[in-house]
Amino acid sequence: MEQACAKLGMMVVTYLVVVIVSVVIQSDLVRACTCLPKHPQQHYCDSDYAIRVKIYNQVLKLPNGQRFNISDPKISELPLGELSQSQREWTGHVQKVYKGFSKFRRLSSMVKLYSPFYDSMCGVGTLISDEVYVIVGTFGKRGLNFNFCDWHPQWKTVTSKQRRGLRYWYAENCLCQVDTCGLRHPCGEGTKEDAPTMSCEWDAWHSACTNHHTACVMTSKGCSWHQSKEFVECLKRP
């Protein structure tokens, strides 16, 4: 009787340990993804590639290469450890290459894009089939990698100045850095206005105008925000 009770007690303890470990792992996954704000120009300059691509089917790719339709109910039965190493795989048709030309010459217009499966690991689960996106990211061994922290807007939301940036503006000015104030230093306390600088101060918390309507460009006096008509008008709005 005592042995049976001891065995039962051990089973209960083991079960509780498994539950606690599982909760801890899942809790870590939930709070794992943190993205620092970044201007589209800096996204472009820091990436290996930038493309406009139409997204098609999405599947789950396991570490062993096995694939599941993303809506397959069997996915919920797969081990957490295996899923944490798995990727979402999209097939995409490249409409335009903005960066990474030499690599894309060796690829067909149909490409594979990969992102972590879990949102909490900065995976992207929000791409819509038959929609067109701008996606920036890094080259992988078998395709194109990107995650939630990389710029991936729907093409229809990309402004005219951002499209200009993708075509040539951003590439021509990658020597200019976008200095995120509020993280490194308080906004307004960067370099002095009369001193030449290779960066533009960017307030990430009040950034809609600079995100949508301008780029940090090289001038004879250093780098500064281009004062486009759209940018100036945006700043005047309440």
N, C-alpha and C positions, 0 to 999 in steps of 0.2 A: 504493500500500500504506500509506504514512504517513498519507494523507488518510483512508483507511478506518479505520485504528487511532484516529486523532484523533476521527473521527466516533463510533466505538464508545465511546471514552472519555467523550466529551461526553454520550452517551446514558446511560451508567452513572451519571455524576455527576448528571444531571437526575433519573434514577430515584431515586437515594439522597436527593436534596433533597426530592422529593415524599413519599417514605416518612417522612423525618424530620419534615417539616411536618405530615403526617397524624398521626403519633404524638404530636407536641406538642399539636396541636389536640384530639385525643381525650383526652390526659392532662389538659389544662385542663378539658375537659368533665367528666371523672370527678371532679375535686376542686372543682368550681365551687360546688356547693350546700352551704351551711353555715347551719344554723338556730340562732338563739339561743333558749334555753328561755323559755317564756312560759306564764303561768297561763291557764286557760280564760277567766276573767273579762277578762283583758287582751286575749286573742284577740277576744272579743266586742266590747269597747269600741273596739278599733282597726280593726274591719272596717266595710265598707259594708253588708253583709248577713249574716244568720244564718238558716239554714233547715233544716228536716228534709225530706229528699228521698229518694225511691226511684229508684235508678239503673237505667237500661235500657241500650240498646246503646251501644257505644263505637266511634268511627271515628278515623282519622287525617285531619286537615284540613291541607292544604298551604297555603302563602302565597297561591297563586293561586285558592284556593277548592275545588280538586279534593279529593275524599274517597276514602279506601281503608278497607275493612274492616281492623280492627286486626291481624288474623291473616293478611292478604294477603302472600304471599311476595315480591311485587314491592316491598314497602317496603324490604327489604334492599338493593335495587338502586338506591335513590334516593340522590342526592348528600348527603354529610354536611352541607354548608352549607344545603341546602334543608330537611333534617330538623331542623336546629337552630333553624329559624324556624317549624317546624310545631307544631301543637297536637293534643292528645288532646281529642276532643269527645264529651261524654256527653249523652244525652237523659235528663232527669229529671222526675219528677212531684212537685211540691211539695206536701207534706202539711201543713206548718206554717211560717209566717213568724214569726220572732222579732225580726228587725230588717230595716229597709228596706221598710216597709209601703207607702209611697207609690209606690215604683218597681214593686213587685209588683202594684199595682192596675192597672198598664198592661201587665202581662204575663199570658199565660195560665198555667194551673197546670203546663203542660208547658214546661220551660225547657231551654236549652243551657248546659252548663258547660264551661269550657275550662281546660286546664293544659298547660304545656310538654310536648313529646313525650319528651324525654330526662329520665330520673331525675336525672342529674347536673346538670341545669339547674333542679332543684327541681320537676320534673314529678311528677305522681301517677299511677302505673300500677297501683295496687293495688285500685281500687274494683271491687266484684263486682256483676254484673248481678242485679237483683231483690232486692238488699239495700238497707236504709234507713240513711242517714247523716245526721249533723249536719255541715253544711259552712258555714264562714265565709270571706269573701273580699271582693273588690272588684267593682264594676260595670264591665263592658266595653261597647264600642260595640254588640256583637251578642249579648251574653250575660253570663254570670257567670264571672268569673275567680277561680281559686284555685291554690295551689301546695302543695308538700309541707310548707312551713313554716306554713301555715295549719291551723287545727284542723279535722279531718275524721274524727272517730271514727264507728264503727258505732253506730247508735242503741241497740242492745241492750247496749252497754258503757257507756253514759252513766248515771251514778249518779243517784239521786233528788235529791240536792242540786245536781248540775249541771243537771238538768232544771228545777229550781226557779230556778236562776240564769238559764237561757235564757228562762224565762217572764217574769220580772220582776226578780229579784235583781241580776243584772249591770247591767241598764239603769239601775236606780235608784241605782247606786253607781259610775258611771263617773267621777265626780269623784275617787274614790279610786284612786291608782296602786299597782300591785303592784311593789314595789322588789326587783329580783332581786339578792340579796346573793351574794357570791362572784364577781360580775362587776364591779360598781361599787365595792364595799367588802367587807371580810370579814364574814361573817355574825355578828351580835351586836354590830356596831360601827356601827349606823345611828343614828337619832335616839334621844335618851334617852326612857325609858319615860314619864316624867312630863311630857314636852313634847308639846303638840298636834301632830299630823302629818296630812298628807293622803295618806299611803301606808302600806302594810303590807309588812314585810320578808318576802321569800319565798326560801327555800333551794331552789334549783332541783334540787339533787342529792339532796335528801331530801324530796321534794315530794308523795309519793303522798297523804298525808292532806289537805293543803291543796288539792290538785288535785281530789280526789274528793268532799270533804265540807264545804267551806266557801267563803265569799266575803269579800272585803275590804269592809266596810260602814261607812257614816257613822254616828258616834255624837256625843253632845254633847261628847265630848273629842277628836274627830277620827276618823280611820279606824283600824279594827282588825279582826282576823279574828273572824268570828262563831263563838262557841263552841257549835256544834251538838253534840247527843248523839253522832252518828256520828263527828264530828271528834275529840272528847275520847276516845272509845273507841279510835279508830284510833291516836292518839298513845300510848296505853298498851300497844299491842302491841309485841312485841320486833322 
